[in-house]
Amino acid sequence: MLPDYITKSVPVPQEKRAPWYVNTAPSYAGIFLWVAFYQAIAVGTVNRAGLGLCILALVVAGLLSYALFYYVPGMLGMKTGYPLYVVGSSTFGTRGGFLMPGLLMGVLQVGWFAVNTYFSTFYILNGVGADPRPRTLLFAVIAIVWGYTMAYVGVKGIQYVARAALLLNAIAFLMVLIVFFKTSGGLAQHTVTDPNPFIAFTILVQTVIGFFATAGAAGADFGMNSRNARDVRLGGLVGIALAIVYAGGLPLLSVAGARALNPGLQAFTYDAVLSSIGGFVATAMFILFAVASIVPACFCAFIAANSFATMMPGVPRISSTMAGVTVSIVLAITGVAENLIGFFTIVGASFGPICGAMAADYLLSGRRWAGPRAGINWAGYGAWALGFLVGILPFLPIPEDLKSSLQPAVVYSFITGFLVYVILAKAGLEPKGAA
């Protein structure tokens, strides 16, 4: 007997699918145009390596994101027409799929929603000239209003958000370009003050892929709306690899240029660059970047709602979503959500081995979906456990020089998940297909 989350899932028919430039590419590009992606992308990087090497790191991160984390889930979605939680029942089993990637995806969306709420509130308060620090009454009020409003819209009116997504993405696209032009005059004067190119390179790769890991696994949900393999490839190359270079590269260069033009600018964050521009332009940009965050906020709530409703059908959809959002708002108000690099590392550690195990399962099955596997697929769970351990090694109390050598941990967690799945599957821990 297959569980309801599988039997009640209906594959997307071919006639309802669309070209890559209609769905996959713009949707993924919108993720990277979200200010949370590039807010701290220059921290610990432009002061340690030349700008050329930093851009090369973004290129490598984009290609790895596409090839390792997106391609297999995207192909599985395209070939089957099913979303992640269904195709994942092969790698983790019909019972194992409830937790992973089912509920885990929803739980991690709670974290993403917290990040969105924190930075949206932070940018709104900067825009109106108020104190943007967390743990203040005004910050809490704005965070509560933003969080619950976006969550409600995500659950009840996501179709309207999808229609506005292209316009809101265009706003962020143009603003990133404008900020770059305003700061590009200082690029020639950029200097590396703390040379360590290896650390700069690995930090960038880790940050980018850690940010992308959950969205990569969700490639199945994008792939099921793709017509063919060409749509999967082009949607990923443009919406992921190219978008990472644009949305990561221009803000990184903007920070370097702004610091050269303004010697008194100490911070390496993107909000500091906007503040250095000053005047009405800076005020407008803070507000517009917050407005552009509406789309990722609503989609986070929508994905979390889908996960919770599918895996916990006895709990009303709106109730489970609002409970998760309440946790997100608390994380935002307390400032916990500000730790982007740490959060991205945890995300990468969680979904790196999931993507690695799925890739191994896909290749071992002859580049096709093997179908639901009965019970718990211990090959998948073993791959995840060891891969997760590798992914969190930089968080453990070990010497700093050793921590730096363990990056990019998200890539190593993927490789571990892949290899362990192959070994355990060959050892007979991969169950047969469910009836």
C-alpha positions in Angstrom: 0.0 0.0 0.0 1.4 3.3 -1.1 0.9 6.4 1.1 -1.6 9.1 0.1 1.1 11.6 -0.8 2.1 9.3 -3.6 -1.2 7.8 -4.8 -3.0 11.2 -4.8 -0.2 12.9 -6.8 -1.0 13.5 -10.5 1.8 14.0 -13.0 1.8 17.3 -14.9 0.6 16.5 -18.5 2.7 17.5 -21.4 0.2 20.0 -22.8 0.4 22.0 -19.5 4.2 22.4 -19.6 6.0 25.5 -20.9 9.3 26.6 -22.4 12.3 27.2 -20.1 12.2 31.0 -20.5 8.6 31.1 -19.2 9.0 29.2 -15.9 12.4 27.7 -14.9 14.8 30.5 -15.9 12.8 33.5 -14.5 11.8 31.6 -11.3 15.4 30.7 -10.5 16.8 34.1 -11.5 14.3 35.7 -9.1 15.8 33.6 -6.2 19.3 35.1 -6.9 18.0 38.6 -7.4 16.7 38.5 -3.8 18.9 40.8 -1.7 19.5 38.1 0.9 21.7 36.3 -1.6 24.2 39.1 -2.1 23.8 41.1 1.1 27.0 39.6 2.6 28.6 38.1 -0.5 31.6 40.4 -0.3 32.2 39.6 3.4 35.5 37.8 3.8 36.1 37.7 0.0 37.0 41.0 -1.7 39.5 41.8 1.0 41.3 38.5 0.5 41.4 38.0 -3.3 41.5 39.9 -6.5 38.2 40.7 -8.2 38.9 38.4 -11.1 39.4 35.4 -8.8 36.2 36.3 -7.0 34.2 36.3 -10.3 35.8 33.0 -11.3 34.6 31.5 -8.0 31.1 32.7 -8.8 31.3 31.0 -12.2 32.5 27.8 -10.6 29.8 27.9 -8.0 27.2 28.5 -10.7 28.3 25.6 -12.8 28.5 23.3 -9.7 25.0 24.4 -8.6 23.6 23.6 -12.0 25.5 20.2 -12.5 25.4 18.7 -9.0 22.4 20.2 -7.3 19.8 21.0 -10.0 20.3 18.8 -13.0 19.2 15.3 -11.7 16.1 16.6 -9.7 15.2 18.7 -12.8 15.5 15.6 -15.1 13.5 13.5 -12.7 10.7 16.0 -12.6 10.7 16.4 -16.4 10.7 12.6 -17.0 8.0 11.8 -14.5 5.9 14.9 -14.1 6.0 14.5 -10.3 7.3 16.9 -7.6 10.2 16.4 -5.3 8.4 14.6 -2.5 7.2 12.0 -4.9 10.4 11.4 -6.8 12.3 11.4 -3.5 10.4 8.3 -2.4 12.8 6.3 -4.5 15.9 7.6 -2.8 14.5 7.6 0.7 11.5 5.1 0.5 7.8 5.6 0.8 7.9 5.9 4.6 11.3 7.6 4.7 10.0 10.2 2.2 7.7 11.7 4.8 10.6 13.1 6.7 13.1 13.5 3.9 12.8 15.4 1.6 9.1 16.0 2.6 8.9 17.7 6.0 12.6 18.7 5.9 11.9 21.0 2.9 9.0 22.6 4.8 11.1 23.1 8.0 13.9 24.7 6.0 11.5 27.1 4.4 10.7 28.3 7.9 14.3 29.3 8.1 14.3 31.0 4.7 11.1 32.9 5.7 12.9 34.1 8.8 15.8 35.4 6.7 13.3 37.1 4.3 11.4 38.7 7.2 14.6 39.9 8.9 16.1 41.6 5.8 12.8 43.0 4.5 12.2 44.6 7.9 15.9 45.8 8.0 15.6 47.4 4.5 12.2 49.0 5.2 13.5 50.7 8.4 16.7 51.8 6.6 14.5 53.3 3.9 12.4 55.4 6.3 15.4 56.5 8.3 14.5 54.5 11.4 16.7 52.3 13.7 17.1 49.0 11.7 18.5 47.0 14.6 16.6 43.8 15.7 15.2 43.4 19.2 13.4 46.8 19.1 9.7 47.4 19.3 9.5 49.0 15.8 11.5 46.2 14.3 9.2 43.7 15.9 6.0 45.4 14.7 7.2 45.6 11.1 8.4 42.0 11.2 5.1 40.8 12.5 3.1 42.7 9.9 5.4 41.6 7.1 5.6 38.0 8.1 1.9 37.3 8.6 0.8 39.3 5.6 3.3 37.5 3.2 2.4 34.1 4.7 -1.3 34.7 4.2 -0.8 35.8 0.6 1.5 32.9 -0.1 -1.1 30.4 1.1 -4.2 32.1 -0.3 -3.1 34.2 -3.3 0.1 32.8 -4.7 -1.3 33.0 -8.2 -1.3 36.8 -8.0 2.2 36.9 -6.8 3.4 34.7 -9.7 1.8 37.2 -12.1 3.8 40.1 -10.5 7.0 38.1 -10.2 8.5 39.2 -13.5 8.0 42.9 -12.7 9.4 42.6 -9.2 12.4 40.7 -10.5 13.0 43.4 -13.1 13.1 46.0 -10.3 15.8 44.1 -8.5 17.7 43.4 -11.8 17.8 47.1 -12.7 18.7 48.3 -9.2 21.7 46.0 -8.9 22.9 47.4 -12.3 22.3 51.0 -11.2 24.3 50.5 -7.9 27.1 48.9 -9.9 27.4 51.9 -12.3 27.4 54.3 -9.3 30.3 52.5 -7.7 32.3 51.2 -10.6 34.5 54.2 -10.6 36.4 52.8 -7.6 37.1 49.4 -9.0 40.5 50.4 -10.4 41.6 51.4 -6.9 40.5 48.2 -5.2 43.2 46.6 -3.1 43.5 43.3 -1.3 44.2 44.0 2.3 44.3 40.5 3.8 45.6 38.2 1.1 44.2 34.6 1.2 42.8 33.7 -2.2 42.0 30.1 -1.2 39.8 31.1 1.6 38.1 33.8 -0.5 37.4 31.3 -3.3 36.0 28.6 -1.0 33.9 31.0 1.0 32.2 32.2 -2.2 31.6 28.7 -3.5 30.2 27.6 -0.1 28.0 30.6 0.3 26.5 30.4 -3.2 25.8 26.7 -3.2 24.6 26.7 0.5 22.1 29.4 -0.5 21.0 27.4 -3.5 20.9 23.8 -2.1 17.2 23.6 -1.3 16.2 25.3 -4.5 18.4 22.8 -6.4 16.5 19.9 -4.9 13.3 21.6 -5.8 14.4 21.4 -9.4 12.0 18.4 -9.6 9.1 20.9 -9.1 10.5 23.1 -11.9 11.4 20.1 -14.1 7.8 18.7 -14.0 6.7 21.8 -15.8 9.5 21.5 -18.5 8.7 20.0 -21.9 11.9 18.2 -22.5 15.6 17.8 -21.5 16.5 21.0 -23.5 14.2 23.0 -21.3 15.8 21.6 -18.2 19.3 22.4 -19.4 18.7 25.9 -20.7 16.5 26.8 -17.8 19.2 25.9 -15.4 22.1 27.4 -17.3 20.4 30.7 -17.7 18.4 30.9 -14.5 21.1 29.4 -12.2 24.6 29.6 -13.7 24.3 32.9 -15.5 22.1 34.5 -12.8 24.6 33.7 -10.1 27.3 35.5 -12.0 25.1 38.5 -12.5 23.3 38.7 -9.2 26.4 37.8 -7.2 29.1 39.5 -9.3 27.7 43.0 -9.6 26.9 43.4 -5.9 30.4 42.0 -5.0 32.0 44.5 -7.4 29.8 47.3 -6.1 31.1 46.7 -2.5 34.7 46.8 -3.8 34.1 49.9 -5.8 32.2 51.7 -3.0 34.9 51.0 -0.4 37.5 52.4 -2.7 35.5 55.6 -3.4 34.6 56.0 0.3 37.7 55.2 2.5 35.6 55.7 5.6 33.3 52.8 4.6 34.2 49.9 6.9 31.5 47.4 6.3 31.5 44.9 3.4 27.7 44.5 3.2 25.4 45.6 0.5 23.2 47.8 2.7 26.4 49.8 3.6 26.9 50.4 -0.1 23.4 51.8 -0.5 23.8 54.0 2.6 27.1 55.4 1.1 25.2 56.5 -2.0 23.0 58.6 0.2 20.0 60.9 -0.6 16.7 60.0 -2.1 18.3 57.4 -4.4 19.4 55.3 -1.4 16.1 55.7 0.4 14.2 54.6 -2.7 16.5 51.6 -3.2 16.1 50.4 0.3 12.3 50.4 -0.1 12.4 48.9 -3.6 14.7 46.0 -2.5 12.2 45.3 0.3 9.3 45.3 -2.2 11.2 42.9 -4.5 11.5 40.5 -1.5 7.7 40.0 -1.7 8.0 37.2 -4.2 10.6 35.0 -2.3 8.6 35.6 0.9 5.4 34.3 -0.6 7.0 31.4 -2.4 8.7 30.3 0.9 5.3 30.3 2.6 3.7 28.5 -0.3 6.4 25.7 -0.4 6.2 25.3 3.3 2.4 25.1 3.2 2.6 22.4 0.5 5.1 20.4 2.5 3.2 20.6 5.7 -0.2 20.0 4.1 1.0 17.0 2.1 2.9 15.3 4.9 0.4 16.3 7.7 -3.0 16.2 6.0 -4.8 16.1 9.3 -3.6 19.7 10.2 -5.3 22.6 8.4 -3.0 24.1 5.8 -3.3 27.6 7.1 -2.7 26.5 10.7 0.5 24.6 10.1 1.9 27.4 7.9 1.1 30.2 10.4 2.7 28.1 13.2 5.9 27.8 11.2 5.7 31.5 10.3 5.5 32.4 13.9 8.8 30.7 14.5 10.2 32.6 11.5 9.1 35.9 12.9 10.7 35.2 16.3 14.0 34.2 14.6 13.9 37.5 12.7 13.0 39.7 15.6 15.8 38.3 17.8 18.3 38.8 15.0 19.2 35.1 14.7 18.2 35.1 11.0 20.9 37.6 10.3 23.6 34.9 10.3 23.4 34.2 6.6 26.6 32.4 6.0 25.9 30.1 9.0 22.4 29.4 7.8 23.5 28.7 4.3 26.1 26.2 5.6 23.3 24.4 7.5 21.1 24.4 4.5 23.9 23.0 2.3 24.7 20.4 4.9 21.1 19.3 4.9 20.4 19.2 1.2 23.9 18.5 -0.2 23.7 14.8 0.7 20.1 14.7 -0.4 21.1 15.8 -3.9 24.1 13.6 -3.9 22.0 10.5 -2.9 19.4 11.4 -5.6 22.1 11.7 -8.2 23.5 8.3 -7.3 20.1 6.7 -7.3 19.4 8.2 -10.7 22.6 6.9 -12.3 22.3 3.5 -10.7 18.8 3.2 -12.0 19.9 3.8 -15.6 19.1 7.6 -15.7 15.5 7.1 -14.9 13.2 7.2 -11.9 13.1 3.8 -10.2 9.7 4.4 -8.7 8.7 4.4 -5.0 10.7 2.0 -2.8 9.0 0.2 0.1 9.4 1.5 3.6 12.7 3.3 4.4 15.6 3.3 1.9 18.5 2.9 4.3 21.0 3.6 1.5 19.4 7.1 1.2 19.3 7.7 5.0 22.8 6.5 5.5 24.0 8.7 2.7 22.2 11.7 4.2 23.5 11.1 7.8 27.2 10.9 6.8 26.9 13.7 4.2 25.3 15.9 6.8 28.1 15.2 9.3 30.6 16.3 6.7 28.6 19.4 5.9 28.6 20.6 9.5 32.2 19.9 10.2 33.1 23.7 9.9 30.6 24.3 12.8 32.4 22.0 15.2 34.9 23.3 17.8 38.0 22.6 15.7 41.0 24.8 14.9 40.3 27.7 12.5 42.9 26.7 10.0 41.3 23.2 9.8 37.9 24.7 9.4 39.0 26.7 6.4 40.5 23.6 4.7 37.1 21.9 5.1 35.3 24.4 2.8 33.4 24.2 0.6 31.7 21.7 2.9 28.5 21.7 0.9 30.3 20.2 -2.1 32.0 17.6 0.1 28.6 16.7 1.6 27.2 16.1 -1.9 30.2 13.9 -2.8 29.9 12.0 0.5 26.1 11.5 0.0 26.7 10.2 -3.6 29.5 7.8 -2.7 27.8 6.4 0.5 24.6 5.8 -1.4 26.4 3.8 -4.1 28.2 1.7 -1.5 25.1 1.0 0.6 23.0 0.3 -2.5 25.6 -2.2 -3.8 25.6 -3.8 -0.3 21.9 -4.5 -0.6 20.5 -1.8 1.6 18.4 -0.4 -1.2 14.8 -1.9 -0.9 12.7 -3.2 -3.7 10.1 -1.1 -5.4 6.8 -0.7 -3.5 3.7 -2.4 -4.8 
